[in-house]
Amino acid sequence: MLPEVLPQSGNKLQQIIVRGLILKTEFKPAEIDKYGLTFSHQGVAWNEKAKSAQFEYELSEAEISILKESAGTLDKEARVTQHNLSLIEKIESL
């Protein structure tokens, strides 16, 4: 879901930061096994462990800035959906 919120294009530095955010937050093979993640055209499914799992990431000021800018852009362009609303609210609280 995060890649959908992030800018798809921009200057080189911005896209390097975006790439770093995506790499930082992507699921690792061990997490996929632990949480029983499955990916299909209908979306992502997971097991009971995943429902209560919490993930913490350290973010730089530049990463936070891009996240907040992206969330603001989606809001201004009326592209907030029920699918991305909770993520946008978390980003705005950073």
ROBAPA-649471 format. One line per 4 residues: number of its first residue (from 1); their letters; for each residue x, y, z of N, C-alpha, C. Coordinates in Angstrom, 1 decimal. Example, Ala and Ser with C-alpha at 12.3 -4.5 7.8 and 13.67 -1.06 7.14 Angstrom:
2
1	AS	13.2 -5.7 7.8 12.3 -4.5 7.8 13.2 -3.3 7.8  12.8 -2.2 7.1 13.7 -1.1 7.1 12.9 0.0 7.9
end
This chain:
94
1	MLPE	0.8 -1.2 0.0 0.0 0.0 0.0 0.9 1.3 0.0  2.0 1.2 0.7 2.9 2.4 0.7 3.3 2.9 -0.7  3.7 2.0 -1.6 4.1 2.5 -2.9 3.0 3.2 -3.6  1.7 2.9 -3.3 0.6 3.6 -4.0 0.5 5.1 -3.5
5	VLPQ	1.0 5.3 -2.3 0.9 6.7 -1.7 2.1 7.5 -2.1  3.2 6.9 -2.3 4.5 7.6 -2.6 4.4 8.2 -4.1  5.2 9.3 -4.3 5.2 9.9 -5.7 5.8 8.9 -6.7  5.2 8.8 -7.8 5.6 7.8 -8.8 6.8 8.5 -9.7
9	SGNK	6.9 9.8 -9.6 7.9 10.5 -10.4 8.3 11.7 -9.6  9.5 12.2 -9.9 10.0 13.4 -9.2 11.5 13.5 -9.6  12.2 14.4 -8.8 13.6 14.5 -9.1 14.4 13.3 -8.6  15.6 13.2 -9.0 16.4 12.1 -8.7 16.6 11.8 -7.2
13	LQQI	16.9 12.9 -6.4 17.0 12.7 -5.0 15.7 12.2 -4.3  14.6 12.8 -4.7 13.3 12.3 -4.2 13.1 10.9 -4.5  13.4 10.4 -5.7 13.1 9.0 -6.1 14.1 8.1 -5.4  15.3 8.5 -5.0 16.2 7.7 -4.3 15.7 7.5 -2.9
17	IVRG	15.1 8.6 -2.3 14.5 8.5 -1.0 13.3 7.5 -1.0  12.5 7.7 -2.1 11.3 6.8 -2.2 11.7 5.4 -2.3  12.7 5.1 -3.1 13.2 3.7 -3.3 13.7 3.2 -1.9  14.3 4.0 -1.1 14.8 3.6 0.2 13.6 3.3 1.1
21	LILK	12.6 4.1 1.1 11.4 3.8 1.9 10.7 2.5 1.5  10.6 2.2 0.2 10.0 1.0 -0.3 10.9 -0.2 0.2  12.2 -0.1 0.0 13.0 -1.2 0.5 13.0 -1.4 2.0  12.9 -0.4 2.7 12.9 -0.4 4.2 11.6 -1.1 4.7
25	TEFK	10.5 -0.9 4.0 9.2 -1.4 4.5 8.7 -2.7 3.8  9.4 -3.2 2.8 8.9 -4.4 2.1 9.1 -5.6 3.0  8.2 -6.6 2.9 8.3 -7.8 3.7 9.5 -8.6 3.3  10.2 -9.1 4.3 11.3 -10.0 4.1 10.8 -11.5 4.0
29	PAEI	11.5 -12.4 3.4 11.0 -13.8 3.3 10.6 -14.4 4.6  11.4 -14.1 5.7 11.1 -14.7 7.0 9.7 -14.1 7.5  9.4 -12.9 7.2 8.1 -12.3 7.6 7.0 -12.9 6.8  7.2 -13.1 5.5 6.2 -13.7 4.7 5.8 -15.1 5.2
33	DKYG	6.8 -15.9 5.6 6.5 -17.2 6.2 5.9 -17.1 7.6  6.4 -16.2 8.4 5.9 -16.1 9.8 4.4 -15.7 9.8  4.1 -14.7 8.9 2.7 -14.2 8.9 1.8 -14.8 7.9  2.3 -15.8 7.2 1.5 -16.5 6.2 0.9 -15.6 5.1
37	LTFS	1.8 -14.7 4.7 1.3 -13.8 3.7 1.1 -14.4 2.3  0.0 -14.2 1.7 -0.2 -14.6 0.3 -0.7 -13.4 -0.5  -0.2 -13.4 -1.7 -0.5 -12.2 -2.6 -1.3 -12.8 -3.8  -2.4 -12.1 -4.1 -3.2 -12.5 -5.2 -3.8 -11.2 -5.9
41	HQGV	-4.5 -11.4 -7.0 -5.1 -10.2 -7.6 -6.2 -9.6 -6.7  -6.6 -10.3 -5.7 -7.6 -9.7 -4.8 -7.0 -8.9 -3.6  -5.7 -9.1 -3.5 -5.0 -8.3 -2.5 -4.1 -9.3 -1.7  -3.8 -8.9 -0.4 -2.9 -9.6 0.5 -3.7 -10.3 1.6
45	AWNE	-3.4 -11.5 1.9 -4.0 -12.2 3.0 -3.0 -12.6 4.0  -3.3 -12.8 5.3 -2.3 -13.1 6.3 -3.0 -13.9 7.4  -2.2 -14.4 8.3 -2.7 -15.3 9.4 -3.0 -14.4 10.6  -3.4 -15.1 11.7 -3.8 -14.4 12.9 -2.6 -13.6 13.6
49	KAKS	-1.4 -14.2 13.5 -0.3 -13.5 14.1 -0.1 -12.1 13.4  -0.3 -12.0 12.1 -0.1 -10.7 11.4 -1.1 -9.7 11.8  -2.3 -10.1 12.2 -3.4 -9.1 12.6 -3.0 -8.2 13.8  -2.2 -8.8 14.7 -1.7 -8.0 15.9 -0.3 -7.6 15.8
53	AQFE	0.4 -7.9 14.7 1.8 -7.5 14.6 1.9 -6.0 14.4  3.0 -5.5 14.9 3.3 -4.1 14.8 4.7 -4.0 14.2  4.9 -3.1 13.3 6.2 -2.9 12.7 6.7 -1.4 13.0  7.9 -1.3 13.4 8.5 0.0 13.6 9.7 0.3 12.7
57	YELS	9.7 1.5 12.2 10.8 1.8 11.3 11.3 3.2 11.7  12.6 3.3 11.6 13.3 4.6 11.9 13.2 5.4 10.6  12.7 6.6 10.6 12.6 7.4 9.4 13.5 8.7 9.6  14.1 9.1 8.5 14.9 10.3 8.5 13.9 11.5 8.3
61	EAEI	14.4 12.7 8.5 13.6 13.9 8.2 13.2 14.0 6.8  14.1 13.6 5.9 13.8 13.6 4.4 12.7 12.6 4.1  12.7 11.4 4.7 11.7 10.4 4.5 10.3 10.9 5.0  10.3 11.5 6.2 9.1 12.0 6.8 8.5 13.1 5.9
65	SILK	9.4 14.0 5.4 9.0 15.1 4.5 8.3 14.5 3.3  8.9 13.6 2.6 8.3 13.0 1.4 6.9 12.3 1.7  6.9 11.6 2.8 5.6 10.9 3.2 4.5 11.9 3.5  4.8 13.0 4.2 3.8 14.0 4.5 3.4 14.8 3.2
69	ESAG	4.3 15.1 2.4 4.0 15.7 1.1 3.1 14.9 0.3  3.4 13.6 0.2 2.6 12.6 -0.6 1.2 12.5 0.0  1.1 12.4 1.3 -0.2 12.3 1.9 -1.0 13.6 1.6  -0.4 14.7 1.7 -1.0 16.0 1.5 -1.5 16.1 0.0
73	TLDK	-0.7 15.7 -0.9 -1.0 15.7 -2.3 -2.3 14.8 -2.6  -2.3 13.6 -2.0 -3.4 12.7 -2.2 -4.7 13.4 -1.7  -4.6 14.0 -0.5 -5.8 14.7 0.0 -6.2 15.9 -0.8  -5.3 16.7 -1.3 -5.7 17.8 -2.1 -6.3 17.4 -3.4
77	EARV	-5.8 16.3 -4.0 -6.3 15.8 -5.2 -7.5 14.9 -5.1  -8.1 14.8 -3.8 -9.2 13.9 -3.5 -9.0 12.5 -4.0  -7.8 12.0 -3.7 -7.5 10.6 -4.0 -7.3 9.7 -2.8  -7.9 10.2 -1.7 -7.9 9.4 -0.4 -9.0 8.4 -0.5
81	TQHN	-8.7 7.1 -0.3 -9.7 6.1 -0.3 -9.8 5.4 1.0  -10.8 4.5 1.2 -10.9 3.7 2.5 -9.7 2.8 2.5  -9.1 2.4 1.4 -8.0 1.5 1.3 -6.7 2.2 1.9  -6.5 3.5 1.6 -5.3 4.1 2.1 -5.5 5.1 3.2
85	LSLI	-6.7 5.3 3.7 -7.0 6.3 4.7 -6.2 6.1 6.0  -6.1 4.9 6.5 -5.4 4.7 7.8 -3.9 4.9 7.7  -3.4 4.6 6.5 -1.9 4.9 6.3 -1.7 6.4 6.2  -2.6 7.1 5.5 -2.4 8.6 5.4 -2.6 9.2 6.8
89	EKIE	-3.5 8.7 7.6 -3.6 9.3 9.0 -2.4 9.0 9.8  -1.7 7.8 9.6 -0.5 7.6 10.4 0.6 8.5 9.9  0.7 8.7 8.6 1.7 9.6 8.0 1.5 11.0 8.6  0.3 11.5 8.6 0.0 12.8 9.1 0.4 13.0 10.6
93	SL	0.4 11.9 11.3 0.7 12.0 12.7 2.2 11.9 13.0  3.0 11.8 12.0 4.5 11.7 12.2 5.0 13.0 12.7
end
